[in-house]
Amino acid sequence: MLAFARSCICRQQVSRPVQQRAFRQLRPFSSVAESDSKPPKTPVVKKVAKSDPLTDTKPKPKEVTPLRRSASVSLPFRANPTPTRSAIHPVVTLATSERYVLSRLRSHLELPARAQALHESWWVPKWVGKDGKEGEVFVFSNGSFVCWGLDDENAKLFAKEIIDKATGMSVVRLKEPETEELEFVVDPSELSGAQTQLHGDLIILGKTEPLDEPDLLPKNLPAMAFPEESLLARYAYSQALSRSTALSALEVSLDNYLTSMSMMPHTLAETGKPGMGRHQLIKKLGELMKFRQLLNLNRENFVDVPDLYWSEPGLEKYFKSMSNALEIGGRTASLNDKITYAAELQATLRQLLTESSGHSMELIIIILIAVEVVIAIIRDGPELWELAKGSKHDDAKSSKLA
């Protein structure tokens, strides 16, 4: 018995290091050193609610935008202010509709007198919000506007007092507005020599490159909230921001559309039927065509560079830097891929409905032929029967005579 007990103890002492080595081999390499120096912790099991990927929708991000990934780049700049640099001001972009009719603003009674068209926008050089805050607004035809120096509350106030009161201006209002928020500082070039640029998620308004075509600036510029020198730079940044916000609204609408169609493959797999009638399918196909039109076929789409920047490389640099930071090209390509997938799914459903309707037509034709045969038998049956009996009787007589 003593020998047997000693052998068991030896086996336990040998097996423990082997088990520990095997456990270390299964864990990630980065955690081996930590486990050797620290005692093992009891794992905490968290209960996670089960989600259905076919029906559950993800919460829409409100404050997080693609540009926020580079926010750390501007932290040193924010932490070291200079005497020439202004305080940090907000830039708020708000999209409330699919499209604006900018001509409706010409006769708006509550706009400042010097508000005017500036290239592809309607420019409000100075607008006073709550608490006397002054800002500048660019309104674009893609259903969004950009407010410089006004916070989110004042941007919504502008939408309420100006956009909503312009009769017939908003075309297909959004269920929920889309926002994009950044910040900017003014650093006069004559004092600091700072260049106008996008620094992380912070816009610096300083020295700008001279225009190749000075006629691009309106004559007799009115008093404005921010320096005249960087007006077209603000316009270029605003145009890129407005595209991003309009694209966000389209992304949300397409996600809602795909969510409404997400159960269809599951229904096909379970029942062999699409679970959707022809009329409803045609309406869904119309929605999909509308998405592709808004994304690619409008006069101002999300891919082409506006004509204004073809002759102005400096302004094009501002526009492209903001567009690249907001990943407009990649997001547009991703939306096109989703639309293509949805179109392929609908093409399959349309083919199934066509085949089912063709099968139904064949059944109807067969039934109609059968009904016609029955009617013919009922109508001409006795006569045919008499003719058949007469021919048999004649054949019998002829056989007897023979």
Secondary structure as UniProt FT lines:
FT   HELIX           2..26
FT   HELIX           29..31
FT   HELIX           32..37
FT   TURN            53..55
FT   HELIX           66..74
FT   HELIX           75..79
FT   TURN            83..84
FT   STRAND          89..100
FT   HELIX           102..105
FT   TURN            106..107
FT   TURN            109..110
FT   TURN            113..114
FT   STRAND          116..118
FT   TURN            119..120
FT   STRAND          121..128
FT   HELIX           130..132
FT   STRAND          134..140
FT   TURN            141..142
FT   STRAND          144..148
FT   HELIX           152..158
FT   HELIX           159..163
FT   TURN            164..165
FT   TURN            167..168
FT   STRAND          170..186
FT   HELIX           189..192
FT   STRAND          197..199
FT   TURN            200..201
FT   STRAND          202..205
FT   HELIX           214..216
FT   HELIX           228..230
FT   HELIX           231..261
FT   TURN            262..263
FT   HELIX           264..271
FT   HELIX           278..292
FT   HELIX           293..297
FT   HELIX           307..310
FT   HELIX           313..325
FT   TURN            326..327
FT   HELIX           328..401
//
